[in-house]
């Protein structure tokens, strides 16, 4: 853990270290590069804002070392409240900037929990006639098993705890932590 950072005082324990994240992203990038070696037209990475921003930045650079050329697209989604979330109804707050018909798409996700947003997104991207759509998720929680979301590339299976860091927030904070950890209970009491 980094010494002396303000955020270390708020973290109860680290779940995945900065180094583990770096190594895992290199492995994932190798795997994806091998799978798309025969796709000279390259890959379109679709990042869902905001949680996957750190991951997509590091993953794209890791692909740059071995893999096919990549292009980046960003989407912002929000669900219609709790009841609608469970039906998987999603509103697009920022859509793709370009057509994706005929492209090989990889959705870059921070964490798959229920998988409901992701399953909606996969249907949406398929309706826009991508040549193929796969998912890379850096983290997966046990509940993800309940929904049949095909996540081809998974970084880490983690316990069902609320985690922050490496793009993941609590009330928009902690995204800049270089590792992923669990907040101390008093942090929630403070807010
Ligand atoms: P799902 O539709 O799979 O239930 O929701 C996944 C989204 O919920 C993730 O993209 C992420 O934004 C958020 N999420 C799920 N688990 C956590 C967590 O432990 N910490 C944070 N900060 N966000 C989470």
Boltz pocket constraint, residues with backbone or C-beta under 6 A from the ligand:
constraints:
  - pocket:
      binder: B
      contacts: [[A, 51], [A, 109], [A, 110], [A, 111], [A, 112], [A, 113], [A, 114], [A, 115], [A, 116], [A, 117], [A, 118], [A, 161], [A, 162], [A, 163], [A, 164], [A, 168], [A, 169], [A, 170]]
      max_distance: 6.0
